């Protein structure tokens, strides 16, 4: 269910199992196809097309009758300006999230040590690695 539709491997029968599961459970089927369709939001040609696509997707999700999907759609509505801003700036927070994760790992590894200055130096040393901030 979590794999992308275009990367499901036929040789292990995953595609067939997925199709069988989707036929048996209507709510699961709706949720799966809404998930697959939502990924197309990043492939729209312009911000205006994105807004139209997004509106149609949210309307479909809200009309699905599936409470969790409706809740998710409302959450996306609350963040729509940030989603649409991607078309203006095309920035990703992925590298920043990765950097924050490295700091968390260092913090766990340093548990029990009390030298905060050394910890700061270790964080500064992480900046020597080059990260692209645009996607």
N, CA, C and O atoms as CSV, one atom per row, in Angstrom:
chain,resi,resn,atom,element,x,y,z
A,1,UNK,N,N,0.819,-1.200,0.000
A,1,UNK,CA,C,0.000,0.000,0.000
A,1,UNK,C,C,0.858,1.258,0.000
A,1,UNK,O,O,0.461,2.277,-0.566
A,2,UNK,N,N,2.018,1.201,0.622
A,2,UNK,CA,C,2.850,2.391,0.731
A,2,UNK,C,C,3.783,2.585,-0.452
A,2,UNK,O,O,4.338,3.668,-0.637
A,3,UNK,N,N,3.957,1.545,-1.251
A,3,UNK,CA,C,4.813,1.675,-2.421
A,3,UNK,C,C,4.119,2.534,-3.474
A,3,UNK,O,O,2.892,2.585,-3.558
A,4,UNK,N,N,4.942,3.204,-4.270
A,4,UNK,CA,C,4.393,3.956,-5.386
A,4,UNK,C,C,3.845,2.993,-6.421
A,4,UNK,O,O,4.388,1.909,-6.632
A,5,UNK,N,N,2.777,3.399,-7.053
A,5,UNK,CA,C,2.104,2.517,-8.003
A,5,UNK,C,C,3.031,2.102,-9.140
A,5,UNK,O,O,2.933,0.980,-9.635
A,6,UNK,N,N,3.923,2.987,-9.557
A,6,UNK,CA,C,4.790,2.674,-10.684
A,6,UNK,C,C,6.032,1.872,-10.302
A,6,UNK,O,O,6.801,1.486,-11.181
A,7,UNK,N,N,6.246,1.610,-9.004
A,7,UNK,CA,C,7.435,0.853,-8.601
A,7,UNK,C,C,7.102,-0.514,-8.005
A,7,UNK,O,O,7.987,-1.201,-7.494
A,8,UNK,N,N,5.852,-0.904,-8.067
A,8,UNK,CA,C,5.479,-2.221,-7.539
A,8,UNK,C,C,6.054,-3.290,-8.456
A,8,UNK,O,O,5.890,-3.238,-9.675
A,9,UNK,N,N,6.720,-4.245,-7.857
A,9,UNK,CA,C,7.410,-5.282,-8.629
A,9,UNK,C,C,6.458,-6.438,-8.934
A,9,UNK,O,O,5.875,-7.035,-8.029
A,10,UNK,N,N,6.314,-6.739,-10.208
A,10,UNK,CA,C,5.422,-7.819,-10.629
A,10,UNK,C,C,5.961,-9.198,-10.276
A,10,UNK,O,O,5.182,-10.115,-10.016
A,11,UNK,N,N,7.272,-9.359,-10.263
A,11,UNK,CA,C,7.830,-10.701,-10.085
A,11,UNK,C,C,7.522,-11.324,-8.728
A,11,UNK,O,O,7.540,-12.549,-8.607
A,12,UNK,N,N,7.241,-10.529,-7.716
A,12,UNK,CA,C,6.898,-11.100,-6.411
A,12,UNK,C,C,5.390,-11.120,-6.195
A,12,UNK,O,O,4.924,-11.509,-5.123
A,13,UNK,N,N,4.631,-10.710,-7.189
A,13,UNK,CA,C,3.179,-10.744,-7.083
A,13,UNK,C,C,2.581,-9.602,-6.287
A,13,UNK,O,O,1.410,-9.655,-5.911
A,14,UNK,N,N,3.365,-8.574,-6.026
A,14,UNK,CA,C,2.884,-7.458,-5.208
A,14,UNK,C,C,1.742,-6.710,-5.898
A,14,UNK,O,O,0.784,-6.292,-5.248
A,15,UNK,N,N,1.848,-6.548,-7.202
A,15,UNK,CA,C,0.803,-5.816,-7.929
A,15,UNK,C,C,-0.526,-6.561,-7.865
A,15,UNK,O,O,-1.580,-5.950,-7.692
A,16,UNK,N,N,-0.472,-7.866,-8.002
A,16,UNK,CA,C,-1.688,-8.677,-7.946
A,16,UNK,C,C,-2.304,-8.625,-6.547
A,16,UNK,O,O,-3.520,-8.498,-6.407
A,17,UNK,N,N,-1.468,-8.722,-5.517
A,17,UNK,CA,C,-1.964,-8.639,-4.137
A,17,UNK,C,C,-2.603,-7.285,-3.859
A,17,UNK,O,O,-3.629,-7.197,-3.185
A,18,UNK,N,N,-1.988,-6.238,-4.383
A,18,UNK,CA,C,-2.540,-4.899,-4.206
A,18,UNK,C,C,-3.913,-4.795,-4.868
A,18,UNK,O,O,-4.860,-4.300,-4.256
A,19,UNK,N,N,-4.023,-5.247,-6.080
A,19,UNK,CA,C,-5.301,-5.198,-6.794
A,19,UNK,C,C,-6.382,-5.979,-6.064
A,19,UNK,O,O,-7.527,-5.534,-5.991
A,20,UNK,N,N,-6.028,-7.142,-5.522
A,20,UNK,CA,C,-6.999,-7.945,-4.776
A,20,UNK,C,C,-7.453,-7.218,-3.509
A,20,UNK,O,O,-8.640,-7.219,-3.183
A,21,UNK,N,N,-6.519,-6.604,-2.803
A,21,UNK,CA,C,-6.860,-5.871,-1.574
A,21,UNK,C,C,-7.753,-4.678,-1.882
A,21,UNK,O,O,-8.679,-4.378,-1.128
A,22,UNK,N,N,-7.476,-3.999,-2.985
A,22,UNK,CA,C,-8.278,-2.829,-3.352
A,22,UNK,C,C,-9.683,-3.221,-3.782
A,22,UNK,O,O,-10.629,-2.458,-3.584
A,23,UNK,N,N,-9.825,-4.404,-4.369
A,23,UNK,CA,C,-11.152,-4.868,-4.775
A,23,UNK,C,C,-12.005,-5.255,-3.575
A,23,UNK,O,O,-13.224,-5.082,-3.597
A,24,UNK,N,N,-11.379,-5.772,-2.539
A,24,UNK,CA,C,-12.094,-6.254,-1.365
A,24,UNK,C,C,-12.569,-5.106,-0.476
A,24,UNK,O,O,-13.660,-5.178,0.089
A,25,UNK,N,N,-11.774,-4.063,-0.348
A,25,UNK,CA,C,-12.063,-2.990,0.591
A,25,UNK,C,C,-12.227,-1.666,-0.152
A,25,UNK,O,O,-11.243,-1.098,-0.626
A,26,UNK,N,N,-13.454,-1.172,-0.258
A,26,UNK,CA,C,-13.749,0.046,-1.003
A,26,UNK,C,C,-13.064,1.269,-0.386
A,26,UNK,O,O,-12.502,2.088,-1.114
A,27,UNK,N,N,-13.103,1.403,0.931
A,27,UNK,CA,C,-12.477,2.558,1.590
A,27,UNK,C,C,-10.973,2.565,1.363
A,27,UNK,O,O,-10.380,3.617,1.124
A,28,UNK,N,N,-10.364,1.401,1.436
A,28,UNK,CA,C,-8.937,1.277,1.191
A,28,UNK,C,C,-8.603,1.676,-0.244
A,28,UNK,O,O,-7.604,2.348,-0.500
A,29,UNK,N,N,-9.439,1.259,-1.153
A,29,UNK,CA,C,-9.250,1.590,-2.559
A,29,UNK,C,C,-9.316,3.098,-2.785
A,29,UNK,O,O,-8.472,3.662,-3.482
A,30,UNK,N,N,-10.312,3.745,-2.200
A,30,UNK,CA,C,-10.457,5.197,-2.339
A,30,UNK,C,C,-9.234,5.903,-1.758
A,30,UNK,O,O,-8.685,6.810,-2.384
A,31,UNK,N,N,-8.810,5.494,-0.577
A,31,UNK,CA,C,-7.658,6.118,0.081
A,31,UNK,C,C,-6.389,5.939,-0.749
A,31,UNK,O,O,-5.601,6.875,-0.892
A,32,UNK,N,N,-6.191,4.744,-1.293
A,32,UNK,CA,C,-4.993,4.469,-2.081
A,32,UNK,C,C,-4.947,5.343,-3.332
A,32,UNK,O,O,-3.918,5.947,-3.634
A,33,UNK,N,N,-6.057,5.409,-4.055
A,33,UNK,CA,C,-6.048,6.187,-5.295
A,33,UNK,C,C,-5.979,7.687,-5.019
A,33,UNK,O,O,-5.413,8.432,-5.820
A,34,UNK,N,N,-6.538,8.137,-3.912
A,34,UNK,CA,C,-6.375,9.550,-3.532
A,34,UNK,C,C,-4.909,9.845,-3.214
A,34,UNK,O,O,-4.392,10.901,-3.577
A,35,UNK,N,N,-4.247,8.916,-2.541
A,35,UNK,CA,C,-2.813,9.080,-2.244
A,35,UNK,C,C,-2.010,9.195,-3.525
A,35,UNK,O,O,-1.160,10.075,-3.657
A,36,UNK,N,N,-2.280,8.307,-4.464
A,36,UNK,CA,C,-1.551,8.322,-5.736
A,36,UNK,C,C,-1.829,9.613,-6.513
A,36,UNK,O,O,-0.920,10.188,-7.111
A,37,UNK,N,N,-3.061,10.056,-6.502
A,37,UNK,CA,C,-3.426,11.263,-7.240
A,37,UNK,C,C,-2.810,12.512,-6.632
A,37,UNK,O,O,-2.418,13.423,-7.362
A,38,UNK,N,N,-2.719,12.571,-5.313
A,38,UNK,CA,C,-2.186,13.757,-4.651
A,38,UNK,C,C,-0.742,14.033,-5.049
A,38,UNK,O,O,-0.318,15.189,-5.067
A,39,UNK,N,N,0.010,12.999,-5.364
A,39,UNK,CA,C,1.403,13.195,-5.769
A,39,UNK,C,C,1.518,14.024,-7.046
A,39,UNK,O,O,2.564,14.615,-7.313
A,40,UNK,N,N,0.457,14.066,-7.823
A,40,UNK,CA,C,0.480,14.828,-9.073
A,40,UNK,C,C,0.466,16.335,-8.846
A,40,UNK,O,O,0.668,17.106,-9.784
A,41,UNK,N,N,0.231,16.756,-7.618
A,41,UNK,CA,C,0.183,18.189,-7.324
A,41,UNK,C,C,1.495,18.865,-7.695
A,41,UNK,O,O,1.492,20.027,-8.103
A,42,UNK,N,N,2.614,18.164,-7.562
A,42,UNK,CA,C,3.922,18.757,-7.848
A,42,UNK,C,C,4.247,18.751,-9.333
A,42,UNK,O,O,5.269,19.303,-9.743
A,43,UNK,N,N,3.398,18.139,-10.141
A,43,UNK,CA,C,3.651,18.065,-11.575
A,43,UNK,C,C,2.805,19.051,-12.374
A,43,UNK,O,O,2.830,19.030,-13.605
A,44,UNK,N,N,2.066,19.905,-11.695
A,44,UNK,CA,C,1.249,20.889,-12.390
A,44,UNK,C,C,2.172,21.949,-13.001
A,44,UNK,O,O,3.238,22.238,-12.459
A,45,UNK,N,N,1.758,22.519,-14.123
A,45,UNK,CA,C,2.612,23.448,-14.858
A,45,UNK,C,C,2.713,24.837,-14.230
A,45,UNK,O,O,3.689,25.553,-14.454
A,46,UNK,N,N,1.719,25.210,-13.454
A,46,UNK,CA,C,1.736,26.553,-12.873
A,46,UNK,C,C,1.041,26.536,-11.517
A,46,UNK,O,O,0.381,25.565,-11.147
A,47,UNK,N,N,1.207,27.623,-10.797
A,47,UNK,CA,C,0.576,27.761,-9.492
A,47,UNK,C,C,-0.947,27.735,-9.636
A,47,UNK,O,O,-1.643,27.161,-8.797
A,48,UNK,N,N,-1.455,28.348,-10.682
A,48,UNK,CA,C,-2.899,28.381,-10.908
A,48,UNK,C,C,-3.451,26.982,-11.172
A,48,UNK,O,O,-4.507,26.617,-10.655
A,49,UNK,N,N,-2.730,26.203,-11.979
A,49,UNK,CA,C,-3.152,24.822,-12.230
A,49,UNK,C,C,-3.080,23.998,-10.942
A,49,UNK,O,O,-3.929,23.144,-10.688
A,50,UNK,N,N,-2.068,24.267,-10.148
A,50,UNK,CA,C,-1.922,23.580,-8.870
A,50,UNK,C,C,-3.112,23.888,-7.966
A,50,UNK,O,O,-3.666,22.985,-7.339
A,51,UNK,N,N,-3.504,25.159,-7.897
A,51,UNK,CA,C,-4.628,25.553,-7.050
A,51,UNK,C,C,-5.918,24.874,-7.500
A,51,UNK,O,O,-6.718,24.439,-6.672
A,52,UNK,N,N,-6.115,24.786,-8.805
A,52,UNK,CA,C,-7.309,24.119,-9.342
A,52,UNK,C,C,-7.276,22.621,-9.036
A,52,UNK,O,O,-8.267,22.052,-8.578
A,53,UNK,N,N,-6.139,21.993,-9.290
A,53,UNK,CA,C,-5.972,20.568,-9.006
A,53,UNK,C,C,-6.204,20.291,-7.526
A,53,UNK,O,O,-6.911,19.351,-7.163
A,54,UNK,N,N,-5.602,21.117,-6.678
A,54,UNK,CA,C,-5.711,20.969,-5.234
A,54,UNK,C,C,-7.170,21.088,-4.798
A,54,UNK,O,O,-7.644,20.284,-3.995
A,55,UNK,N,N,-7.883,22.082,-5.320
A,55,UNK,CA,C,-9.294,22.259,-4.977
A,55,UNK,C,C,-10.121,21.044,-5.345
A,55,UNK,O,O,-10.973,20.608,-4.571
A,56,UNK,N,N,-9.873,20.495,-6.525
A,56,UNK,CA,C,-10.594,19.298,-6.962
A,56,UNK,C,C,-10.265,18.099,-6.082
A,56,UNK,O,O,-11.145,17.311,-5.736
A,57,UNK,N,N,-8.974,17.968,-5.720
A,57,UNK,CA,C,-8.566,16.844,-4.879
A,57,UNK,C,C,-9.213,16.941,-3.504
A,57,UNK,O,O,-9.726,15.951,-2.982
A,58,UNK,N,N,-9.189,18.132,-2.921
A,58,UNK,CA,C,-9.781,18.322,-1.590
A,58,UNK,C,C,-11.280,18.048,-1.635
A,58,UNK,O,O,-11.821,17.417,-0.726
A,59,UNK,N,N,-11.955,18.513,-2.680
A,59,UNK,CA,C,-13.399,18.266,-2.807
A,59,UNK,C,C,-13.678,16.763,-2.876
A,59,UNK,O,O,-14.610,16.270,-2.241
A,60,UNK,N,N,-12.872,16.046,-3.642
A,60,UNK,CA,C,-13.032,14.593,-3.739
A,60,UNK,C,C,-12.777,13.929,-2.390
A,60,UNK,O,O,-13.523,13.041,-1.977
A,61,UNK,N,N,-11.721,14.363,-1.708
A,61,UNK,CA,C,-11.377,13.786,-0.403
A,61,UNK,C,C,-12.472,14.059,0.622
A,61,UNK,O,O,-12.845,13.166,1.382
A,62,UNK,N,N,-12.983,15.275,0.649
A,62,UNK,CA,C,-14.039,15.609,1.608
A,62,UNK,C,C,-15.327,14.849,1.304
A,62,UNK,O,O,-16.100,14.534,2.209
A,63,UNK,N,N,-15.549,14.558,0.031
A,63,UNK,CA,C,-16.738,13.815,-0.367
A,63,UNK,C,C,-16.579,12.309,-0.292
A,63,UNK,O,O,-17.515,11.570,-0.595
A,64,UNK,N,N,-15.399,11.844,0.111
A,64,UNK,CA,C,-15.135,10.400,0.134
A,64,UNK,C,C,-15.914,9.666,1.216
A,64,UNK,O,O,-16.168,8.467,1.101
A,65,UNK,N,N,-16.292,10.387,2.265
A,65,UNK,CA,C,-16.991,9.746,3.373
A,65,UNK,C,C,-16.063,9.034,4.342
A,65,UNK,O,O,-16.529,8.408,5.294
A,66,UNK,N,N,-14.759,9.119,4.115
A,66,UNK,CA,C,-13.774,8.476,4.986
A,66,UNK,C,C,-13.247,9.540,5.939
A,66,UNK,O,O,-12.594,10.496,5.522
A,67,UNK,N,N,-13.535,9.363,7.208
A,67,UNK,CA,C,-13.232,10.385,8.208
A,67,UNK,C,C,-11.756,10.782,8.248
A,67,UNK,O,O,-11.443,11.971,8.313
A,68,UNK,N,N,-10.852,9.815,8.209
A,68,UNK,CA,C,-9.427,10.144,8.264
A,68,UNK,C,C,-8.963,10.898,7.019
A,68,UNK,O,O,-8.123,11.793,7.114
A,69,UNK,N,N,-9.497,10.546,5.869
A,69,UNK,CA,C,-9.157,11.258,4.635
A,69,UNK,C,C,-9.696,12.684,4.706
A,69,UNK,O,O,-9.019,13.626,4.295
A,70,UNK,N,N,-10.901,12.844,5.222
A,70,UNK,CA,C,-11.477,14.177,5.366
A,70,UNK,C,C,-10.640,15.033,6.323
A,70,UNK,O,O,-10.406,16.215,6.070
A,71,UNK,N,N,-10.201,14.430,7.403
A,71,UNK,CA,C,-9.357,15.135,8.379
A,71,UNK,C,C,-8.041,15.560,7.725
A,71,UNK,O,O,-7.578,16.683,7.926
A,72,UNK,N,N,-7.448,14.672,6.952
A,72,UNK,CA,C,-6.202,14.982,6.249
A,72,UNK,C,C,-6.415,16.102,5.238
A,72,UNK,O,O,-5.577,16.997,5.122
A,73,UNK,N,N,-7.518,16.064,4.512
A,73,UNK,CA,C,-7.813,17.106,3.523
A,73,UNK,C,C,-7.957,18.465,4.202
A,73,UNK,O,O,-7.484,19.473,3.678
A,74,UNK,N,N,-8.604,18.498,5.361
A,74,UNK,CA,C,-8.744,19.754,6.102
A,74,UNK,C,C,-7.389,20.260,6.576
A,74,UNK,O,O,-7.140,21.466,6.590
A,75,UNK,N,N,-6.523,19.344,6.960
A,75,UNK,CA,C,-5.170,19.717,7.370
A,75,UNK,C,C,-4.400,20.318,6.190
A,75,UNK,O,O,-3.698,21.318,6.346
A,76,UNK,N,N,-4.534,19.708,5.019
A,76,UNK,CA,C,-3.881,20.255,3.834
A,76,UNK,C,C,-4.431,21.637,3.493
A,76,UNK,O,O,-3.682,22.525,3.087
A,77,UNK,N,N,-5.742,21.815,3.659
A,77,UNK,CA,C,-6.339,23.124,3.407
A,77,UNK,C,C,-5.716,24.195,4.293
A,77,UNK,O,O,-5.494,25.322,3.849
A,78,UNK,N,N,-5.437,23.848,5.530
A,78,UNK,CA,C,-4.842,24.800,6.461
A,78,UNK,C,C,-3.418,25.176,6.042
A,78,UNK,O,O,-2.927,26.244,6.410
A,79,UNK,N,N,-2.758,24.310,5.281
A,79,UNK,CA,C,-1.375,24.555,4.862
A,79,UNK,C,C,-1.258,24.862,3.372
A,79,UNK,O,O,-0.160,24.815,2.817
A,80,UNK,N,N,-2.357,25.171,2.730
A,80,UNK,CA,C,-2.324,25.321,1.274
A,80,UNK,C,C,-1.420,26.458,0.799
A,80,UNK,O,O,-0.814,26.348,-0.267
A,81,UNK,N,N,-1.315,27.541,1.561
A,81,UNK,CA,C,-0.451,28.639,1.104
A,81,UNK,C,C,1.006,28.178,1.015
A,81,UNK,O,O,1.720,28.560,0.088
A,82,UNK,N,N,1.445,27.369,1.962
A,82,UNK,CA,C,2.802,26.833,1.906
A,82,UNK,C,C,2.990,25.882,0.738
A,82,UNK,O,O,4.049,25.865,0.110
A,83,UNK,N,N,1.967,25.091,0.443
A,83,UNK,CA,C,2.023,24.170,-0.698
A,83,UNK,C,C,2.119,24.967,-1.995
A,83,UNK,O,O,2.932,24.650,-2.862
A,84,UNK,N,N,1.295,25.992,-2.126
A,84,UNK,CA,C,1.294,26.797,-3.350
A,84,UNK,C,C,2.576,27.612,-3.492
A,84,UNK,O,O,3.014,27.878,-4.611
A,85,UNK,N,N,3.185,28.012,-2.377
A,85,UNK,CA,C,4.424,28.786,-2.433
A,85,UNK,C,C,5.562,28.012,-3.070
A,85,UNK,O,O,6.523,28.610,-3.553
A,86,UNK,N,N,5.466,26.688,-3.079
A,86,UNK,CA,C,6.503,25.892,-3.715
A,86,UNK,C,C,6.646,26.283,-5.187
A,86,UNK,O,O,7.745,26.239,-5.739
A,87,UNK,N,N,5.552,26.660,-5.808
A,87,UNK,CA,C,5.601,27.050,-7.217
A,87,UNK,C,C,6.312,28.382,-7.409
A,87,UNK,O,O,6.792,28.664,-8.507
A,88,UNK,N,N,6.390,29.204,-6.376
A,88,UNK,CA,C,7.100,30.472,-6.469
A,88,UNK,C,C,8.585,30.324,-6.157
A,88,UNK,O,O,9.411,30.997,-6.773
A,89,UNK,N,N,8.938,29.456,-5.212
A,89,UNK,CA,C,10.308,29.402,-4.707
A,89,UNK,C,C,11.010,28.062,-4.906
A,89,UNK,O,O,12.240,28.023,-4.934
A,90,UNK,N,N,10.282,26.984,-5.043
A,90,UNK,CA,C,10.822,25.634,-5.264
A,90,UNK,C,C,11.942,25.279,-4.287
A,90,UNK,O,O,12.974,24.741,-4.687
A,91,UNK,N,N,11.735,25.577,-3.023
A,91,UNK,CA,C,12.683,25.225,-1.969
A,91,UNK,C,C,12.184,23.994,-1.236
A,91,UNK,O,O,10.980,23.781,-1.096
A,92,UNK,N,N,13.117,23.195,-0.775
A,92,UNK,CA,C,12.790,22.013,-0.002
A,92,UNK,C,C,13.409,22.140,1.386
A,92,UNK,O,O,14.523,22.641,1.536
A,93,UNK,N,N,12.680,21.683,2.391
A,93,UNK,CA,C,13.230,21.691,3.746
A,93,UNK,C,C,13.944,20.375,4.055
A,93,UNK,O,O,14.415,20.172,5.173
A,94,UNK,N,N,14.023,19.493,3.078
A,94,UNK,CA,C,14.664,18.197,3.274
A,94,UNK,C,C,16.081,18.292,3.820
A,94,UNK,O,O,16.389,17.637,4.816
A,95,UNK,N,N,16.967,19.093,3.196
A,95,UNK,CA,C,18.323,19.203,3.737
A,95,UNK,C,C,18.355,19.745,5.169
A,95,UNK,O,O,19.167,19.306,5.983
A,96,UNK,N,N,17.484,20.683,5.467
A,96,UNK,CA,C,17.424,21.229,6.824
A,96,UNK,C,C,16.980,20.157,7.813
A,96,UNK,O,O,17.540,20.045,8.903
A,97,UNK,N,N,15.976,19.371,7.436
A,97,UNK,CA,C,15.509,18.288,8.299
A,97,UNK,C,C,16.624,17.261,8.520
A,97,UNK,O,O,16.788,16.744,9.625
A,98,UNK,N,N,17.382,16.972,7.472
A,98,UNK,CA,C,18.494,16.043,7.606
A,98,UNK,C,C,19.563,16.570,8.550
A,98,UNK,O,O,20.124,15.820,9.350
A,99,UNK,N,N,19.842,17.863,8.453
A,99,UNK,CA,C,20.826,18.492,9.338
A,99,UNK,C,C,20.346,18.422,10.784
A,99,UNK,O,O,21.123,18.090,11.679
A,100,UNK,N,N,19.077,18.730,11.017
A,100,UNK,CA,C,18.510,18.644,12.367
A,100,UNK,C,C,18.591,17.214,12.907
A,100,UNK,O,O,18.842,17.011,14.095
A,101,UNK,N,N,18.382,16.238,12.046
A,101,UNK,CA,C,18.468,14.840,12.469
A,101,UNK,C,C,19.896,14.486,12.889
A,101,UNK,O,O,20.098,13.751,13.855
A,102,UNK,N,N,20.884,15.012,12.160
A,102,UNK,CA,C,22.279,14.761,12.533
A,102,UNK,C,C,22.577,15.338,13.916
A,102,UNK,O,O,23.288,14.720,14.708
A,103,UNK,N,N,22.038,16.509,14.203
A,103,UNK,CA,C,22.235,17.114,15.527
A,103,UNK,C,C,21.598,16.236,16.609
A,103,UNK,O,O,22.184,16.038,17.673
A,104,UNK,N,N,20.401,15.712,16.338
A,104,UNK,CA,C,19.731,14.838,17.312
A,104,UNK,C,C,20.556,13.581,17.582
A,104,UNK,O,O,20.658,13.133,18.725
A,105,UNK,N,N,21.141,13.017,16.533
A,105,UNK,CA,C,21.957,11.812,16.702
A,105,UNK,C,C,23.179,12.135,17.558
A,105,UNK,O,O,23.526,11.379,18.465
A,106,UNK,N,N,23.829,13.259,17.266
A,106,UNK,CA,C,24.988,13.660,18.076
A,106,UNK,C,C,24.589,13.884,19.527
A,106,UNK,O,O,25.338,13.542,20.443
A,107,UNK,N,N,23.423,14.451,19.734
A,107,UNK,CA,C,22.949,14.717,21.097
A,107,UNK,C,C,22.743,13.409,21.857
A,107,UNK,O,O,23.095,13.308,23.032
A,108,UNK,N,N,22.169,12.399,21.179
A,108,UNK,CA,C,21.981,11.092,21.821
A,108,UNK,C,C,23.323,10.437,22.129
A,108,UNK,O,O,23.499,9.826,23.183
A,109,UNK,N,N,24.266,10.569,21.202
A,109,UNK,CA,C,25.583,9.968,21.402
A,109,UNK,C,C,26.337,10.644,22.552
A,109,UNK,O,O,27.154,10.012,23.221
A,110,UNK,N,N,26.058,11.913,22.773
A,110,UNK,CA,C,26.772,12.679,23.801
A,110,UNK,C,C,26.045,12.652,25.140
A,110,UNK,O,O,26.410,13.393,26.053
A,111,UNK,N,N,25.036,11.820,25.270
A,111,UNK,CA,C,24.262,11.777,26.504
A,111,UNK,C,C,25.180,11.521,27.697
A,111,UNK,O,O,25.973,10.580,27.693
A,112,UNK,N,N,25.065,12.356,28.701
A,112,UNK,CA,C,25.879,12.205,29.900
A,112,UNK,C,C,27.071,13.136,29.944
A,112,UNK,O,O,27.595,13.424,31.020
A,113,UNK,N,N,27.510,13.616,28.772
A,113,UNK,CA,C,28.615,14.574,28.756
A,113,UNK,C,C,28.078,15.967,29.066
A,113,UNK,O,O,26.955,16.301,28.689
A,114,UNK,N,N,28.861,16.761,29.738
A,114,UNK,CA,C,28.396,18.078,30.160
A,114,UNK,C,C,29.123,19.228,29.474
A,114,UNK,O,O,28.919,20.384,29.844
A,115,UNK,N,N,29.945,18.949,28.511
A,115,UNK,CA,C,30.715,19.990,27.844
A,115,UNK,C,C,29.909,20.562,26.677
A,115,UNK,O,O,29.990,20.068,25.553
A,116,UNK,N,N,29.137,21.604,26.958
A,116,UNK,CA,C,28.273,22.201,25.939
A,116,UNK,C,C,29.077,22.912,24.855
A,116,UNK,O,O,28.650,22.960,23.701
A,117,UNK,N,N,30.231,23.463,25.209
A,117,UNK,CA,C,31.063,24.141,24.212
A,117,UNK,C,C,31.566,23.161,23.160
A,117,UNK,O,O,31.609,23.487,21.974
A,118,UNK,N,N,31.943,21.968,23.592
A,118,UNK,CA,C,32.390,20.948,22.641
A,118,UNK,C,C,31.243,20.537,21.722
A,118,UNK,O,O,31.438,20.333,20.524
A,119,UNK,N,N,30.047,20.417,22.295
A,119,UNK,CA,C,28.872,20.058,21.498
A,119,UNK,C,C,28.607,21.129,20.429
A,119,UNK,O,O,28.293,20.800,19.286
A,120,UNK,N,N,28.734,22.396,20.802
A,120,UNK,CA,C,28.564,23.492,19.834
A,120,UNK,C,C,29.597,23.375,18.712
A,120,UNK,O,O,29.270,23.554,17.539
A,121,UNK,N,N,30.828,23.078,19.074
A,121,UNK,CA,C,31.870,22.929,18.057
A,121,UNK,C,C,31.556,21.789,17.103
A,121,UNK,O,O,31.802,21.894,15.901
A,122,UNK,N,N,31.015,20.702,17.634
A,122,UNK,CA,C,30.639,19.564,16.778
A,122,UNK,C,C,29.526,19.967,15.800
A,122,UNK,O,O,29.529,19.547,14.643
A,123,UNK,N,N,28.580,20.780,16.271
A,123,UNK,CA,C,27.501,21.247,15.382
A,123,UNK,C,C,28.071,22.153,14.301
A,123,UNK,O,O,27.699,22.039,13.133
A,124,UNK,N,N,28.982,23.061,14.690
A,124,UNK,CA,C,29.608,23.934,13.699
A,124,UNK,C,C,30.372,23.119,12.665
A,124,UNK,O,O,30.409,23.490,11.491
A,125,UNK,N,N,30.973,22.029,13.079
A,125,UNK,CA,C,31.728,21.179,12.156
A,125,UNK,C,C,30.816,20.539,11.110
A,125,UNK,O,O,31.258,20.226,10.004
A,126,UNK,N,N,29.554,20.345,11.458
A,126,UNK,CA,C,28.606,19.787,10.482
A,126,UNK,C,C,28.429,20.715,9.291
A,126,UNK,O,O,28.105,20.264,8.193
A,127,UNK,N,N,28.638,22.010,9.502
A,127,UNK,CA,C,28.455,22.989,8.416
A,127,UNK,C,C,29.505,22.865,7.327
A,127,UNK,O,O,29.343,23.434,6.247
A,128,UNK,N,N,30.579,22.131,7.590
A,128,UNK,CA,C,31.603,21.961,6.562
A,128,UNK,C,C,31.087,21.122,5.405
A,128,UNK,O,O,31.619,21.185,4.297
A,129,UNK,N,N,30.041,20.330,5.669
A,129,UNK,CA,C,29.426,19.527,4.616
A,129,UNK,C,C,28.524,20.427,3.785
A,129,UNK,O,O,27.767,21.224,4.339
A,130,UNK,N,N,28.592,20.311,2.492
A,130,UNK,CA,C,27.792,21.154,1.595
A,130,UNK,C,C,26.428,20.508,1.343
A,130,UNK,O,O,26.343,19.320,1.030
A,131,UNK,N,N,25.376,21.291,1.481
A,131,UNK,CA,C,24.010,20.829,1.226
A,131,UNK,C,C,23.357,21.774,0.228
A,131,UNK,O,O,23.480,22.994,0.343
A,132,UNK,N,N,22.669,21.209,-0.744
A,132,UNK,CA,C,21.891,22.020,-1.672
A,132,UNK,C,C,20.541,22.296,-1.047
A,132,UNK,O,O,19.861,21.368,-0.608
A,133,UNK,N,N,20.141,23.563,-0.998
A,133,UNK,CA,C,18.868,23.915,-0.382
A,133,UNK,C,C,17.729,23.972,-1.384
A,133,UNK,O,O,16.584,24.186,-0.986
A,134,UNK,N,N,17.995,23.793,-2.649
A,134,UNK,CA,C,16.929,23.816,-3.641
A,134,UNK,C,C,16.769,22.445,-4.244
A,134,UNK,O,O,17.718,21.667,-4.343
A,135,UNK,N,N,15.530,22.163,-4.651
A,135,UNK,CA,C,15.242,20.841,-5.189
A,135,UNK,C,C,15.158,20.792,-6.653
A,135,UNK,O,O,14.919,19.727,-7.222
